[in-house]
Structures are given as structure tokens and as C-alpha cells.
Amino acid sequence: MKKLQLVSFIVLALSVVLWTAGRTMLFLPDWAVRANGAAMLAAMALLVFSSVRRKVKNW
């Protein structure tokens, strides 16, 4: 679970950086914005799942 948590955090961080750059400097096409949003949504779900799973497992 620790590796899943680390990978999902890295993907989420990169997704937020791309989203911020797309809103300020770059003009991304619609498909790239949607793909980034889907990756961000999946990374958030995996990060929450792995964090809660580690907390419950260590209880």
C-alpha cells in the first residue's frame, strides 16, 4: 500500500502542475484537459484508498 500511495501522490502532484500550467501559461487542447482531469480523479481515489487502508491495517 505504501508504494501505491507514493505513486498516486506523485501522479496527483504532476497532474496538478499540468493543470496549473494549462490554466496560466499553456493552452492545452480539450482532450488533454479531459485526460488530465481523469488522471487526477483516479489518483485522488487511489490516494484516499491507500491512505485509509494503511490506517485501518495499522489499527
Secondary structure, DSSP 8 states (H G I E B T S, - for coil): -HHHHHHHHHHHHHHHHHHHHHHHT----HHHHHHHHHHHHHHHHHHHHHHHHHHHHT-
